[in-house]
Amino acid sequence: MNGRTTRLGARLLGSALLLAGTLSATATMAGPRMLVDVNTLQVIEHEDAFQRWYPASLTKLMTAYTVFRAIKAGEITLDSPVTMSKHAAAEPPSKMYFKPGQKMTLDSALKIILVKSANDVSVAIAESISGSEPAFVDRMNAEAKRIGMSSSRFINPNGLPGKGQYTTARDLAVLAVTLKREFPQYASYFSLEGFTTGKKQYPNFNMLIGRFDGADGMKTGFI
């Protein structure tokens, strides 16, 4: 968080999780939520925090965490190439519509999935790091288990719905806090207001970033 009070920081984190968990078509029906003080880990407020729920595009936080762990292990760097495969290019929107064979740096790919929430690029990252999407998903689940996300299971790196894909507000809070504590050097990825490719600009899907004083991440997701 920025230099504001810890309690404000915790509320902003909780607000992001609440927005991402609101999957109902009616704005008055909120999904599971949890507000956590990032510094003390005090739970300020929660509702249905242990209820299994769709991770939606908050899955990309788990993808990013798995990438950061691979960088830390020396397997890849932010300059490593990410190649769009035919399989990745076939993913449904939200997507970048890159053609098979197109390449980008891992740095650019991370910005794209965290700002534009591109499903095709998420799969391309997975394949470029682990050789296949299933191998990367296995790694995601292993990392989730290691950090204590006891009620989460991922079947893809982008959050598209499918049988056996679930999480809880509590587990997402664990992931968000772990990202902030373990990889503070990558905090800027979650607070980007947008990015530009050529002449086209892509604003962040998280409407709090750049519009609400003190908001600095992390991710939204919708089904």
C-alpha positions as a printed Julia matrix, in Angstrom:
223×3 Matrix{Float64}:
   0.0     0.0     0.0
   1.01    3.64   -0.17
   1.84    5.81    2.83
  -1.73    5.98    4.09
  -2.93    4.2     7.18
  -2.84    0.45    7.45
  -6.58    0.29    8.0
  -7.22    2.19    4.76
  -4.86   -0.17    2.97
  -6.73   -3.16    4.32
 -10.06   -1.75    3.23
  -8.77   -1.12   -0.27
  -7.57   -4.7    -0.5
 -10.9    -5.94    0.76
 -12.77   -3.73   -1.66
 -10.88   -5.19   -4.6
 -11.74   -8.71   -3.47
 -15.36   -7.73   -2.96
 -15.64   -6.28   -6.45
 -14.09   -9.37   -7.95
 -16.39  -11.62   -6.0
 -19.57   -9.91   -7.13
 -20.68  -12.33   -9.81
 -24.41  -11.7    -9.61
 -26.13   -9.81  -12.37
 -27.73   -7.59   -9.76
 -25.47   -5.09   -8.06
 -27.24   -5.51   -4.74
 -26.19   -9.14   -4.34
 -22.54   -9.3    -3.29
 -20.58  -12.52   -3.25
 -18.22  -13.75   -0.52
 -15.79  -11.18    0.84
 -13.02  -10.66    3.35
 -11.28   -7.49    4.52
  -7.79   -8.0     5.92
  -5.2    -5.71    7.49
  -2.17   -6.5     5.36
   0.38   -5.62    8.05
  -1.16   -7.4    11.03
  -3.24  -10.0     9.15
  -6.21   -9.03   11.31
  -9.5    -9.94    9.67
 -11.62   -6.8     9.88
 -14.81   -8.12    8.31
 -15.96  -11.09    6.29
 -19.01  -12.81    4.87
 -19.1   -16.34    3.45
 -15.31  -16.21    3.36
 -15.0   -20.01    3.27
 -17.7   -20.57    0.66
 -16.41  -22.04   -2.6
 -16.78  -19.52   -5.41
 -15.67  -18.87   -8.96
 -12.14  -17.41   -9.05
 -12.88  -15.83  -12.46
  -9.99  -13.64  -13.6
  -8.59  -13.38  -10.08
  -7.04  -16.67  -11.23
  -4.51  -14.47  -13.01
  -3.14  -13.43   -9.61
  -2.23  -17.08   -9.07
  -0.7   -17.15  -12.55
   1.35  -14.07  -11.74
   2.48  -15.53   -8.41
   3.58  -18.73  -10.13
   5.52  -16.65  -12.67
   7.22  -14.65   -9.92
   8.27  -17.88   -8.22
   9.77  -19.12  -11.49
  11.71  -15.86  -11.85
  12.96  -16.16   -8.27
  14.13  -19.71   -9.01
  16.17  -18.42  -11.96
  14.18  -20.36  -14.54
  13.13  -17.28  -16.53
  13.51  -13.5   -16.56
  11.18  -10.64  -17.38
  12.92  -10.48  -20.76
  12.18  -14.11  -21.58
  10.03  -14.58  -24.7
   6.39  -15.62  -24.53
   5.13  -17.16  -27.76
   1.5   -17.29  -28.81
   0.55  -20.83  -29.77
  -2.44  -21.94  -31.82
  -3.99  -23.34  -28.65
  -3.52  -20.1   -26.73
  -4.79  -17.96  -29.61
  -8.04  -19.96  -29.64
  -9.01  -18.89  -26.1
 -12.23  -16.83  -25.87
 -12.27  -13.14  -24.91
 -11.13  -11.12  -23.15
  -8.07  -11.5   -25.39
  -5.47   -9.66  -27.44
  -6.13  -11.57  -30.68
  -2.43  -12.14  -31.28
  -1.62  -14.56  -34.09
   0.1   -17.91  -33.49
   3.85  -17.38  -33.58
   3.75  -13.8   -32.31
   6.14  -13.13  -29.45
   6.32  -10.71  -26.55
   8.49  -10.39  -23.45
   7.3   -11.89  -20.19
   7.23   -8.35  -18.8
   4.75   -7.27  -21.48
   2.71  -10.44  -21.08
   2.3    -9.88  -17.33
   1.11   -6.32  -17.91
  -1.39   -7.55  -20.48
  -2.96  -10.21  -18.26
  -3.15   -7.94  -15.21
  -4.52   -4.88  -17.04
  -6.46   -6.29  -20.01
  -7.1    -9.69  -18.38
  -6.27  -11.38  -21.68
  -7.09  -15.08  -21.61
  -5.0   -15.93  -24.67
  -1.86  -14.34  -23.22
  -2.37  -16.15  -19.9
  -2.25  -19.5   -21.69
   0.76  -18.4   -23.74
   2.6   -17.57  -20.5
   1.74  -20.97  -19.07
   2.96  -22.81  -22.15
   6.13  -20.75  -22.47
   7.15  -21.39  -18.84
   6.08  -24.99  -18.28
   5.87  -26.39  -21.81
   2.13  -26.99  -21.63
  -0.93  -25.48  -20.01
  -1.66  -28.56  -17.83
   1.92  -28.6   -16.52
   1.66  -24.95  -15.5
  -1.74  -25.52  -13.86
  -0.2   -28.34  -11.82
   2.4   -25.87  -10.67
  -0.26  -23.27   -9.82
  -2.07  -25.79   -7.64
   1.15  -26.85   -5.94
   1.99  -23.22   -5.14
  -1.54  -22.59   -3.88
  -1.29  -25.57   -1.54
   2.15  -24.48   -0.34
   0.99  -21.02    0.76
  -2.11  -22.34    2.5
  -4.89  -21.86   -0.04
  -6.65  -24.92    1.31
  -9.95  -24.53   -0.57
  -8.78  -23.63   -4.07
  -8.31  -25.61   -7.25
  -7.38  -24.27  -10.65
  -7.94  -25.92  -14.02
  -6.51  -23.15  -16.22
  -4.32  -20.04  -15.88
  -6.94  -17.47  -16.92
 -10.05  -18.14  -14.84
 -12.47  -19.2   -17.53
 -15.2   -21.24  -15.78
 -15.11  -25.01  -15.8
 -15.77  -28.04  -13.66
 -13.47  -28.22  -10.66
 -12.32  -24.59  -10.72
 -13.01  -22.91   -7.38
 -11.62  -20.75   -4.59
 -12.79  -18.82   -1.53
 -12.55  -15.21   -0.39
 -10.3   -16.41    2.41
  -7.9   -18.09   -0.02
  -7.83  -15.02   -2.27
  -6.93  -12.91    0.76
  -4.08  -15.32    1.5
  -2.87  -15.0    -2.09
  -3.11  -11.2    -2.15
  -1.23  -10.81    1.13
   1.41  -13.33    0.03
   1.96  -11.48   -3.25
   2.43   -8.17   -1.45
   4.72   -9.59    1.22
   6.81  -11.99   -0.86
   7.16   -9.93   -4.05
   6.94   -6.2    -3.21
   9.27   -5.49   -6.14
   6.46   -6.39   -8.55
   3.75   -4.24   -6.92
   3.73   -1.85   -9.89
   2.18   -4.53  -12.13
  -1.04   -4.34  -10.13
  -1.39   -0.54  -10.17
  -0.99    0.18  -13.89
  -3.71    2.44  -15.24
  -3.28    0.91  -18.68
  -0.85    0.15  -21.48
  -0.42    0.98  -25.16
   0.37   -1.28  -28.1
   1.1     0.78  -31.16
  -1.75    3.26  -31.52
  -4.22    1.4   -29.3
  -4.67    2.12  -25.6
  -5.98   -0.43  -23.1
  -7.27    0.95  -19.77
  -7.2    -1.22  -16.66
 -10.39   -3.24  -16.12
 -10.03   -2.38  -12.42
 -11.91    0.93  -12.4
 -10.47    1.92   -8.99
  -6.92    2.23  -10.33
  -6.14    5.84  -11.12
  -9.63    6.94  -10.11
  -9.78    6.27   -6.36
  -7.12    7.86   -4.18
  -4.91    5.23   -2.6
  -6.08    2.24   -4.66
  -3.11    0.19   -5.82
  -4.47   -3.18   -7.0
  -4.91   -5.97   -7.41
  -7.34   -7.53   -9.9
 -10.98   -7.79  -10.94
 -12.85  -10.75  -12.37
 -16.33  -11.31  -13.66
 -18.49  -14.2   -14.82
